[in-house]
Amino acid sequence: MKKVMAGIDLHSNNLVVGIMDQDGKRVGEKKLPCELEAVVRFLAPFKPRLEQVAVESTYNWYWLVDGLQGLGYPVVLANPAAMEQYSGIKSAGDTHDAFFLAEQSRLKILPTGYIYDAELRPVRDLLRRRVLLVHQRTALMLSFKSLYTRTTGREITLSELKGLETKKAQELYHHPANQLIAGVQIQQIEHLSQASRRLRRGC
């Protein structure tokens, strides 16, 4: 029996599966809801000869890849950023995208990404969220410093800014709009600081 490759074009509320044999012939395709049972039901007849199931690395791949791996399917995570070099053979449309993944699998040119261990992945995601909070906090602090310099002609140091309470921050300005901005930003900075500390302790 000829080996087959499957490509899955994954979206937020649906996906398209394309199955191709080793000669490049399309032997199956279907649009499905984002439900593991539906995907497994469609793939089941092909499982004995499935050489590879390529899932594009979108923001919501965890449930599908983990579910298929748990059932013994040979899943790989396709790296979309590295597929640009083969964009000349890609056509538009979800079905074409699914078969594009299957075709790359067949040709042994599919660029793949690392499937991080499912048990450790939440810790990695926690660290990523903390980095995001730190970046947001830094952006707010720079915005506060910029407003202060624009309106007063002076500079405020980071240590001074970090020590400001809401009322003191508002007293730096005369205009009510600037007072409102300053107060809200200080509150947001403090909230992000607390959230970042919580995530760090959780690590």
MDAnalysis code that builds the backbone (N, CA, C; Angstrom):
import MDAnalysis as mda
import numpy as np

u = mda.Universe.empty(609, n_residues=203, atom_resindex=np.repeat(np.arange(203), 3), trajectory=True)
u.add_TopologyAttr("name", ["N", "CA", "C"] * 203)
u.add_TopologyAttr("resid", np.arange(1, 204))
u.add_TopologyAttr("resname", ["MET", "LYS", "LYS", "VAL", "MET", "ALA", "GLY", "ILE", "ASP", "LEU", "HIS", "SER", "ASN", "ASN", "LEU", "VAL", "VAL", "GLY", "ILE", "MET", "ASP", "GLN", "ASP", "GLY", "LYS", "ARG", "VAL", "GLY", "GLU", "LYS", "LYS", "LEU", "PRO", "CYS", "GLU", "LEU", "GLU", "ALA", "VAL", "VAL", "ARG", "PHE", "LEU", "ALA", "PRO", "PHE", "LYS", "PRO", "ARG", "LEU", "GLU", "GLN", "VAL", "ALA", "VAL", "GLU", "SER", "THR", "TYR", "ASN", "TRP", "TYR", "TRP", "LEU", "VAL", "ASP", "GLY", "LEU", "GLN", "GLY", "LEU", "GLY", "TYR", "PRO", "VAL", "VAL", "LEU", "ALA", "ASN", "PRO", "ALA", "ALA", "MET", "GLU", "GLN", "TYR", "SER", "GLY", "ILE", "LYS", "SER", "ALA", "GLY", "ASP", "THR", "HIS", "ASP", "ALA", "PHE", "PHE", "LEU", "ALA", "GLU", "GLN", "SER", "ARG", "LEU", "LYS", "ILE", "LEU", "PRO", "THR", "GLY", "TYR", "ILE", "TYR", "ASP", "ALA", "GLU", "LEU", "ARG", "PRO", "VAL", "ARG", "ASP", "LEU", "LEU", "ARG", "ARG", "ARG", "VAL", "LEU", "LEU", "VAL", "HIS", "GLN", "ARG", "THR", "ALA", "LEU", "MET", "LEU", "SER", "PHE", "LYS", "SER", "LEU", "TYR", "THR", "ARG", "THR", "THR", "GLY", "ARG", "GLU", "ILE", "THR", "LEU", "SER", "GLU", "LEU", "LYS", "GLY", "LEU", "GLU", "THR", "LYS", "LYS", "ALA", "GLN", "GLU", "LEU", "TYR", "HIS", "HIS", "PRO", "ALA", "ASN", "GLN", "LEU", "ILE", "ALA", "GLY", "VAL", "GLN", "ILE", "GLN", "GLN", "ILE", "GLU", "HIS", "LEU", "SER", "GLN", "ALA", "SER", "ARG", "ARG", "LEU", "ARG", "ARG", "GLY", "CYS"])
u.atoms.positions = np.array([
    [0.843, -1.202, 0.000],
    [0.000, 0.000, 0.000],
    [0.870, 1.239, 0.000],
    [0.466, 2.202, -0.791],
    [1.243, 3.422, -0.879],
    [1.102, 4.259, 0.389],
    [2.219, 4.834, 0.804],
    [2.204, 5.735, 1.939],
    [1.480, 7.025, 1.552],
    [0.880, 7.656, 2.548],
    [0.199, 8.928, 2.302],
    [0.679, 9.957, 3.310],
    [0.580, 11.219, 2.906],
    [0.917, 12.351, 3.756],
    [-0.315, 13.227, 3.910],
    [-0.482, 13.786, 5.095],
    [-1.616, 14.677, 5.340],
    [-1.108, 16.073, 5.691],
    [-1.797, 17.064, 5.165],
    [-1.528, 18.448, 5.515],
    [-2.787, 19.035, 6.112],
    [-2.642, 19.785, 7.199],
    [-3.810, 20.384, 7.849],
    [-3.632, 21.894, 7.917],
    [-4.529, 22.593, 7.224],
    [-4.553, 24.058, 7.250],
    [-5.508, 24.467, 8.363],
    [-4.965, 24.983, 9.448],
    [-5.725, 25.221, 10.669],
    [-6.112, 26.688, 10.822],
    [-7.384, 26.916, 11.140],
    [-7.897, 28.260, 11.402],
    [-8.515, 28.297, 12.795],
    [-9.139, 29.417, 13.137],
    [-9.675, 29.571, 14.490],
    [-10.902, 28.714, 14.743],
    [-11.743, 28.505, 13.736],
    [-12.970, 27.741, 13.960],
    [-13.202, 26.618, 12.955],
    [-12.236, 26.386, 12.081],
    [-12.340, 25.268, 11.151],
    [-10.948, 24.918, 10.643],
    [-10.863, 23.810, 9.952],
    [-9.594, 23.374, 9.376],
    [-9.878, 22.586, 8.105],
    [-8.861, 22.468, 7.278],
    [-8.981, 21.682, 6.050],
    [-7.862, 20.652, 6.041],
    [-8.240, 19.401, 5.804],
    [-7.266, 18.314, 5.722],
    [-7.120, 17.904, 4.260],
    [-5.885, 17.809, 3.806],
    [-5.600, 17.313, 2.465],
    [-4.685, 16.110, 2.562],
    [-5.018, 15.033, 1.897],
    [-4.208, 13.808, 1.957],
    [-3.729, 13.458, 0.557],
    [-2.439, 13.169, 0.461],
    [-1.784, 12.917, -0.823],
    [-0.929, 11.664, -0.717],
    [-0.904, 10.844, -1.791],
    [-0.067, 9.648, -1.726],
    [1.351, 9.973, -2.179],
    [2.208, 8.989, -2.130],
    [3.626, 9.218, -2.410],
    [3.908, 9.566, -3.857],
    [2.925, 9.375, -4.727],
    [3.086, 9.748, -6.135],
    [2.560, 11.154, -6.420],
    [2.023, 11.817, -5.397],
    [1.499, 13.162, -5.578],
    [0.023, 13.204, -5.910],
    [-0.639, 12.081, -5.848],
    [-2.075, 12.041, -6.141],
    [-2.882, 12.406, -4.898],
    [-3.868, 13.281, -5.077],
    [-4.738, 13.664, -3.971],
    [-5.753, 12.558, -3.730],
    [-5.764, 12.039, -2.514],
    [-6.633, 10.895, -2.228],
    [-7.713, 11.214, -1.197],
    [-7.705, 12.424, -0.663],
    [-8.741, 12.779, 0.295],
    [-8.623, 14.222, 0.727],
    [-9.755, 14.842, 0.978],
    [-9.763, 16.208, 1.485],
    [-11.096, 16.490, 2.161],
    [-11.060, 17.327, 3.175],
    [-12.309, 17.664, 3.855],
    [-12.118, 18.877, 4.750],
    [-13.150, 19.724, 4.774],
    [-13.197, 20.845, 5.699],
    [-13.931, 20.386, 6.952],
    [-13.339, 20.640, 8.106],
    [-13.876, 20.131, 9.358],
    [-13.910, 21.221, 10.422],
    [-14.759, 21.042, 11.440],
    [-14.719, 21.961, 12.571],
    [-13.465, 21.697, 13.407],
    [-13.109, 22.624, 14.247],
    [-11.942, 22.436, 15.110],
    [-12.300, 21.530, 16.283],
    [-12.465, 20.271, 15.964],
    [-12.802, 19.250, 16.957],
    [-11.932, 18.028, 16.695],
    [-11.230, 17.575, 17.718],
    [-10.306, 16.461, 17.553],
    [-11.017, 15.203, 17.044],
    [-12.208, 14.936, 17.577],
    [-12.933, 13.735, 17.162],
    [-13.222, 13.739, 15.656],
    [-13.590, 14.900, 15.130],
    [-13.894, 14.995, 13.701],
    [-12.644, 14.742, 12.867],
    [-11.509, 15.282, 13.308],
    [-10.258, 15.095, 12.571],
    [-9.840, 13.631, 12.604],
    [-9.905, 13.029, 13.783],
    [-9.500, 11.626, 13.926],
    [-10.405, 10.711, 13.115],
    [-11.682, 11.019, 13.104],
    [-12.628, 10.206, 12.339],
    [-12.287, 10.232, 10.843],
    [-11.883, 11.394, 10.349],
    [-11.529, 11.502, 8.932],
    [-10.198, 10.817, 8.635],
    [-9.229, 10.946, 9.550],
    [-7.902, 10.376, 9.321],
    [-7.842, 8.872, 9.551],
    [-8.771, 8.327, 10.328],
    [-8.708, 6.925, 10.755],
    [-8.491, 5.927, 9.613],
    [-9.222, 6.040, 8.491],
    [-9.013, 5.051, 7.416],
    [-7.613, 5.098, 6.804],
    [-6.941, 6.249, 6.934],
    [-5.609, 6.410, 6.347],
    [-4.485, 6.107, 7.344],
    [-4.820, 5.941, 8.615],
    [-3.791, 5.851, 9.660],
    [-2.753, 4.769, 9.418],
    [-3.124, 3.562, 8.970],
    [-2.111, 2.514, 8.781],
    [-1.003, 2.888, 7.801],
    [-1.296, 3.791, 6.866],
    [-0.269, 4.150, 5.888],
    [0.117, 5.629, 5.929],
    [-0.294, 6.302, 7.001],
    [0.072, 7.714, 7.146],
    [1.546, 7.840, 7.540],
    [2.304, 8.459, 6.683],
    [3.724, 8.664, 6.961],
    [3.958, 9.928, 7.789],
    [3.112, 10.936, 7.545],
    [3.298, 12.200, 8.258],
    [2.024, 13.028, 8.202],
    [1.751, 13.708, 9.327],
    [0.652, 14.667, 9.380],
    [1.270, 16.026, 9.683],
    [1.211, 16.923, 8.729],
    [1.821, 18.244, 8.880],
    [0.764, 19.259, 9.280],
    [0.962, 19.873, 10.442],
    [0.056, 20.910, 10.936],
    [0.810, 22.236, 10.922],
    [0.233, 23.234, 10.270],
    [0.904, 24.528, 10.219],
    [0.924, 25.165, 11.607],
    [2.047, 25.752, 11.946],
    [2.223, 26.348, 13.268],
    [1.482, 27.678, 13.366],
    [0.198, 27.597, 13.689],
    [-0.604, 28.783, 13.930],
    [-0.689, 29.018, 15.430],
    [-1.385, 30.067, 15.834],
    [-1.449, 30.400, 17.257],
    [-2.223, 29.369, 18.086],
    [-3.023, 28.524, 17.418],
    [-3.912, 27.621, 18.151],
    [-3.653, 26.146, 17.856],
    [-2.395, 25.762, 17.695],
    [-2.090, 24.393, 17.289],
    [-2.030, 23.402, 18.438],
    [-1.919, 23.856, 19.677],
    [-1.670, 22.952, 20.805],
    [-2.649, 21.780, 20.845],
    [-3.945, 22.097, 20.843],
    [-4.956, 21.058, 21.037],
    [-4.894, 19.985, 19.954],
    [-4.633, 20.406, 18.720],
    [-4.633, 19.469, 17.608],
    [-3.389, 18.589, 17.614],
    [-2.236, 19.196, 17.740],
    [-0.987, 18.441, 17.739],
    [-0.912, 17.504, 18.942],
    [-1.236, 18.011, 20.123],
    [-1.197, 17.165, 21.316],
    [-2.186, 16.006, 21.211],
    [-3.385, 16.319, 20.704],
    [-4.400, 15.282, 20.581],
    [-4.001, 14.189, 19.608],
    [-3.477, 14.578, 18.450],
    [-3.070, 13.593, 17.447],
    [-1.858, 12.789, 17.918],
    [-0.908, 13.457, 18.555],
    [0.256, 12.735, 19.080],
    [-0.170, 11.715, 20.125],
    [-1.113, 12.118, 20.969],
    [-1.586, 11.216, 22.007],
    [-2.241, 9.964, 21.456],
    [-2.730, 10.036, 20.218],
    [-3.374, 8.891, 19.576],
    [-2.431, 8.164, 18.615],
    [-1.162, 8.535, 18.664],
    [-0.164, 7.811, 17.888],
    [0.022, 8.252, 16.452],
    [-0.468, 9.446, 16.108],
    [-0.287, 9.931, 14.734],
    [1.092, 10.582, 14.589],
    [1.751, 10.390, 13.437],
    [3.087, 10.956, 13.215],
    [3.012, 12.439, 12.845],
    [2.856, 13.285, 13.844],
    [2.620, 14.709, 13.613],
    [3.931, 15.485, 13.568],
    [3.985, 16.446, 12.644],
    [5.078, 17.418, 12.626],
    [4.459, 18.811, 12.576],
    [5.181, 19.778, 13.071],
    [4.723, 21.160, 13.098],
    [5.421, 21.928, 11.987],
    [4.657, 22.365, 11.003],
    [5.237, 23.075, 9.862],
    [5.548, 24.519, 10.233],
    [6.717, 24.964, 9.841],
    [7.181, 26.314, 10.155],
    [6.839, 27.259, 8.998],
    [5.790, 28.098, 9.147],
    [5.369, 28.943, 8.020],
    [6.409, 29.974, 7.614],
    [7.203, 30.446, 8.575],
    [8.202, 31.463, 8.255],
    [9.277, 30.921, 7.312],
    [9.538, 29.627, 7.389],
    [10.584, 29.023, 6.560],
    [10.046, 28.479, 5.249],
    [8.738, 28.602, 5.028],
    [8.152, 28.065, 3.795],
    [8.131, 29.056, 2.653],
    [8.610, 30.282, 2.873],
    [8.598, 31.297, 1.834],
    [9.407, 30.885, 0.614],
    [10.462, 30.110, 0.843],
    [11.324, 29.721, -0.280],
    [10.604, 28.809, -1.261],
    [9.478, 28.216, -0.815],
    [8.717, 27.340, -1.687],
    [7.382, 27.954, -2.084],
    [7.227, 29.271, -1.891],
    [5.947, 29.918, -2.143],
    [5.549, 29.883, -3.613],
    [6.496, 29.656, -4.493],
    [6.192, 29.622, -5.917],
    [5.298, 28.468, -6.323],
    [5.264, 27.404, -5.503],
    [4.414, 26.262, -5.842],
    [3.122, 26.275, -5.044],
    [2.887, 27.387, -4.322],
    [1.695, 27.471, -3.483],
    [0.592, 28.235, -4.193],
    [-0.628, 27.729, -4.083],
    [-1.789, 28.397, -4.653],
    [-2.657, 28.952, -3.542],
    [-3.632, 29.777, -3.932],
    [-4.494, 30.395, -2.932],
    [-5.615, 29.435, -2.545],
    [-6.112, 29.594, -1.318],
    [-7.237, 28.797, -0.862],
    [-6.836, 27.806, 0.206],
    [-7.788, 27.523, 1.120],
    [-7.505, 26.631, 2.242],
    [-7.167, 25.218, 1.785],
    [-7.901, 24.705, 0.806],
    [-7.636, 23.351, 0.319],
    [-6.247, 23.266, -0.294],
    [-5.896, 24.258, -1.080],
    [-4.552, 24.285, -1.673],
    [-3.487, 24.385, -0.589],
    [-3.759, 25.151, 0.457],
    [-2.794, 25.290, 1.545],
    [-2.558, 23.954, 2.238],
    [-3.631, 23.196, 2.445],
    [-3.496, 21.890, 3.081],
    [-2.659, 20.952, 2.214],
    [-2.943, 20.931, 0.906],
    [-2.177, 20.067, 0.017],
    [-0.752, 20.579, -0.191],
    [-0.563, 21.869, -0.024],
    [0.788, 22.442, -0.089],
    [1.662, 21.836, 1.012],
    [1.097, 21.692, 2.205],
    [1.831, 21.062, 3.308],
    [2.094, 19.590, 3.012],
    [1.068, 18.907, 2.504],
    [1.233, 17.488, 2.178],
    [2.279, 17.291, 1.082],
    [2.272, 18.178, 0.102],
    [3.238, 18.083, -0.991],
    [4.663, 18.285, -0.499],
    [4.853, 19.236, 0.387],
    [6.190, 19.454, 0.944],
    [6.643, 18.250, 1.762],
    [5.698, 17.636, 2.462],
    [6.027, 16.411, 3.201],
    [6.458, 15.310, 2.228],
    [5.721, 15.176, 1.147],
    [6.037, 14.150, 0.150],
    [7.416, 14.361, -0.460],
    [7.756, 15.622, -0.721],
    [9.040, 15.957, -1.342],
    [10.185, 16.032, -0.333],
    [9.858, 15.834, 0.939],
    [10.865, 15.884, 2.018],
    [11.518, 17.266, 2.129],
    [10.731, 18.303, 1.880],
    [11.267, 19.664, 1.986],
    [10.481, 20.499, 3.002],
    [9.645, 19.855, 3.788],
    [8.815, 20.593, 4.735],
    [9.665, 21.124, 5.882],
    [9.737, 22.460, 6.053],
    [10.462, 23.019, 7.199],
    [9.602, 22.873, 8.460],
    [10.174, 22.316, 9.480],
    [9.400, 22.035, 10.691],
    [9.931, 22.800, 11.894],
    [9.059, 22.926, 12.887],
    [9.431, 23.552, 14.141],
    [9.411, 22.530, 15.261],
    [9.967, 22.916, 16.392],
    [10.058, 22.017, 17.540],
    [8.725, 21.973, 18.280],
    [8.259, 20.775, 18.579],
    [7.035, 20.620, 19.362],
    [7.440, 20.518, 20.822],
    [7.257, 21.619, 21.525],
    [7.686, 21.689, 22.920],
    [6.868, 20.741, 23.777],
    [7.523, 20.147, 24.755],
    [6.851, 19.209, 25.648],
    [5.594, 19.827, 26.261],
    [4.479, 19.101, 26.151],
    [3.185, 19.640, 26.585],
    [3.155, 19.964, 28.082],
    [3.938, 19.236, 28.881],
    [3.950, 19.488, 30.321],
    [4.745, 20.740, 30.674],
    [5.744, 21.060, 29.882],
    [6.579, 22.233, 30.144],
    [6.086, 23.479, 29.416],
    [5.265, 23.285, 28.403],
    [4.801, 24.391, 27.569],
    [4.098, 25.499, 28.365],
    [3.241, 25.171, 29.343],
    [2.592, 26.241, 30.110],
    [3.577, 27.141, 30.844],
    [4.701, 26.561, 31.294],
    [5.716, 27.377, 31.969],
    [6.364, 28.333, 30.977],
    [6.637, 27.830, 29.780],
    [7.197, 28.695, 28.733],
    [6.223, 29.818, 28.399],
    [4.945, 29.479, 28.298],
    [3.937, 30.492, 27.983],
    [3.822, 31.520, 29.100],
    [3.953, 31.050, 30.338],
    [3.926, 31.980, 31.464],
    [5.073, 32.978, 31.358],
    [6.260, 32.492, 31.032],
    [7.414, 33.379, 30.890],
    [7.210, 34.371, 29.749],
    [6.611, 33.899, 28.677],
    [6.338, 34.797, 27.546],
    [5.369, 35.901, 27.952],
    [4.336, 35.535, 28.710],
    [3.361, 36.543, 29.153],
    [4.016, 37.555, 30.085],
    [4.928, 37.089, 30.912],
    [5.618, 38.027, 31.803],
    [6.475, 39.006, 31.005],
    [7.158, 38.509, 29.978],
    [7.941, 39.395, 29.114],
    [7.031, 40.429, 28.459],
    [5.854, 40.000, 28.025],
    [4.893, 40.910, 27.406],
    [4.472, 42.004, 28.391],
    [4.206, 41.617, 29.644],
    [3.818, 42.599, 30.656],
    [4.944, 43.598, 30.917],
    [6.170, 43.105, 30.958],
    [7.323, 43.982, 31.186],
    [7.456, 44.984, 30.038],
    [7.249, 44.515, 28.806],
    [7.322, 45.416, 27.653],
    [6.220, 46.481, 27.718],
    [5.018, 46.073, 28.109],
    [3.915, 47.029, 28.218],
    [4.197, 48.056, 29.312],
    [4.736, 47.593, 30.413],
    [5.081, 48.499, 31.523],
    [6.149, 49.496, 31.085],
    [7.150, 49.012, 30.369],
    [8.215, 49.894, 29.889],
    [7.662, 50.949, 28.933],
    [6.756, 50.537, 28.051],
    [6.146, 51.474, 27.101],
    [5.364, 52.559, 27.832],
    [4.639, 52.179, 28.873],
    [3.884, 53.171, 29.650],
    [4.809, 54.134, 30.371],
    [5.900, 53.622, 30.901],
    [6.845, 54.486, 31.615],
    [7.501, 55.479, 30.658],
    [7.847, 55.022, 29.479],
    [8.443, 55.918, 28.484],
    [7.431, 56.967, 28.034],
    [6.170, 56.562, 27.915],
    [5.109, 57.497, 27.547],
    [4.929, 58.562, 28.616],
    [4.978, 58.130, 29.875],
    [4.845, 59.081, 30.989],
    [6.000, 60.081, 30.965],
    [7.235, 59.582, 30.800],
    [8.399, 60.454, 30.766],
    [8.304, 61.443, 29.606],
    [7.805, 60.961, 28.461],
    [7.687, 61.821, 27.294],
    [6.696, 62.958, 27.538],
    [5.547, 62.622, 28.121],
    [4.542, 63.644, 28.417],
    [5.101, 64.684, 29.388],
    [5.804, 64.214, 30.393],
    [6.363, 65.134, 31.395],
    [7.372, 66.087, 30.756],
    [8.245, 65.564, 29.904],
    [9.254, 66.403, 29.255],
    [8.611, 67.403, 28.295],
    [7.594, 66.964, 27.552],
    [6.916, 67.853, 26.612],
    [6.232, 69.016, 27.309],
    [5.656, 68.753, 28.453],
    [4.854, 69.783, 29.125],
    [5.633, 70.636, 30.111],
    [6.772, 70.161, 30.592],
    [7.525, 70.916, 31.609],
    [8.907, 71.346, 31.151],
    [9.442, 70.694, 30.113],
    [10.796, 70.995, 29.673],
    [11.845, 70.352, 30.540],
    [11.420, 69.547, 31.500],
    [12.361, 68.859, 32.388],
    [12.234, 67.353, 32.185],
    [13.132, 66.637, 32.835],
    [13.094, 65.186, 32.752],
    [12.811, 64.591, 34.125],
    [12.191, 63.451, 34.120],
    [11.955, 62.718, 35.358],
    [12.680, 61.382, 35.247],
    [13.405, 61.013, 36.282],
    [14.166, 59.766, 36.237],
    [13.243, 58.570, 36.469],
    [13.729, 57.410, 36.092],
    [12.932, 56.204, 36.295],
    [12.687, 55.937, 37.777],
    [13.682, 56.204, 38.596],
    [13.509, 55.979, 40.031],
    [12.462, 56.933, 40.606],
    [12.439, 58.171, 40.123],
    [11.417, 59.106, 40.563],
    [10.033, 58.668, 40.094],
    [9.967, 58.221, 38.848],
    [8.693, 57.779, 38.295],
    [8.149, 56.585, 39.068],
    [9.031, 55.633, 39.376],
    [8.603, 54.425, 40.091],
    [8.090, 54.740, 41.492],
    [8.554, 55.850, 42.050],
    [8.126, 56.212, 43.398],
    [6.862, 57.058, 43.449],
    [6.333, 57.398, 42.280],
    [5.147, 58.259, 42.233],
    [3.867, 57.494, 42.565],
    [3.043, 58.119, 43.390],
    [1.689, 57.616, 43.591],
    [0.760, 58.398, 42.674],
    [-0.455, 57.925, 42.538],
    [-1.385, 58.527, 41.586],
    [-1.575, 60.022, 41.827],
    [-1.829, 60.380, 43.066],
    [-2.093, 61.787, 43.380],
    [-0.890, 62.662, 43.072],
    [0.303, 62.196, 43.455],
    [1.520, 62.959, 43.198],
    [1.770, 63.109, 41.701],
    [1.470, 62.065, 40.945],
    [1.654, 62.139, 39.495],
    [0.724, 63.178, 38.884],
    [-0.497, 63.232, 39.363],
    [-1.464, 64.201, 38.841],
    [-1.071, 65.630, 39.202],
    [-0.444, 65.817, 40.352],
    [-0.045, 67.154, 40.794],
    [1.097, 67.737, 39.962],
    [1.701, 66.920, 39.118],
    [2.772, 67.418, 38.245],
    [2.227, 68.291, 37.121],
    [0.914, 68.235, 36.891],
    [0.308, 68.918, 35.751],
    [-0.814, 69.848, 36.212],
    [-1.066, 70.856, 35.371],
    [-2.141, 71.805, 35.643],
    [-3.407, 71.469, 34.860],
    [-3.221, 70.974, 33.648],
    [-4.386, 70.701, 32.810],
    [-5.058, 69.397, 33.242],
    [-6.387, 69.399, 33.359],
    [-7.112, 68.191, 33.786],
    [-6.869, 66.971, 32.895],
    [-6.705, 67.201, 31.575],
    [-6.464, 66.078, 30.668],
    [-5.140, 65.402, 30.982],
    [-4.090, 66.200, 31.214],
    [-2.785, 65.634, 31.569],
    [-2.829, 64.956, 32.934],
    [-3.595, 65.539, 33.849],
    [-3.743, 64.916, 35.168],
    [-4.397, 63.540, 35.044],
    [-5.395, 63.452, 34.184],
    [-6.079, 62.179, 33.973],
    [-5.133, 61.149, 33.354],
    [-4.381, 61.584, 32.327],
    [-3.420, 60.681, 31.683],
    [-2.399, 60.171, 32.694],
    [-1.841, 61.093, 33.473],
    [-0.810, 60.727, 34.445],
    [-1.353, 59.740, 35.480],
    [-2.548, 60.024, 35.973],
    [-3.135, 59.147, 36.984],
    [-3.399, 57.749, 36.454],
    [-3.967, 57.684, 35.269],
    [-4.266, 56.383, 34.672],
    [-2.986, 55.604, 34.383],
    [-1.974, 56.280, 33.862],
    [-0.732, 55.583, 33.531],
    [-0.032, 55.050, 34.775],
    [-0.003, 55.832, 35.835],
    [0.625, 55.360, 37.078],
    [-0.114, 54.138, 37.604],
    [-1.436, 54.158, 37.546],
    [-2.211, 53.002, 37.996],
    [-1.925, 51.776, 37.134],
    [-1.822, 51.988, 35.828],
    [-1.537, 50.868, 34.937],
    [-0.135, 50.309, 35.168],
    [0.818, 51.219, 35.388],
    [2.192, 50.789, 35.647],
    [2.255, 49.942, 36.909],
    [1.571, 50.384, 37.947],
    [1.571, 49.635, 39.204],
    [0.875, 48.282, 39.036],
    [-0.219, 48.287, 38.296],
    [-0.936, 47.027, 38.068],
    [-0.055, 46.033, 37.311],
    [0.643, 46.507, 36.265],
    [1.525, 45.637, 35.498],
    [2.707, 45.158, 36.337],
    [3.191, 46.012, 37.227],
    [4.292, 45.621, 38.111],
    [3.856, 44.486, 39.033],
    [2.675, 44.620, 39.600],
    [2.150, 43.577, 40.480],
    [1.935, 42.271, 39.720],
    [1.364, 42.368, 38.530],
    [1.111, 41.170, 37.730],
    [2.419, 40.482, 37.338],
    [3.424, 41.276, 36.987],
    [4.718, 40.720, 36.617],
    [5.363, 40.002, 37.796],
    [5.244, 40.590, 38.985],
    [5.804, 39.947, 40.178],
    [5.100, 38.626, 40.472],
    [3.794, 38.603, 40.276],
    [3.034, 37.371, 40.506],
    [3.487, 36.260, 39.556],
    [3.659, 36.617, 38.284],
    [4.101, 35.628, 37.308],
    [5.523, 35.148, 37.602],
    [6.380, 36.064, 38.057],
    [7.748, 35.676, 38.380],
    [7.764, 34.706, 39.556],
    [6.938, 34.962, 40.560],
    [6.870, 34.039, 41.696],
    [6.306, 32.690, 41.271],
    [5.420, 32.724, 40.271],
    [4.847, 31.475, 39.784],
    [5.848, 30.605, 39.058],
    [6.936, 31.226, 38.566],
    [7.969, 30.461, 37.880],
    [8.756, 29.614, 38.860],
])
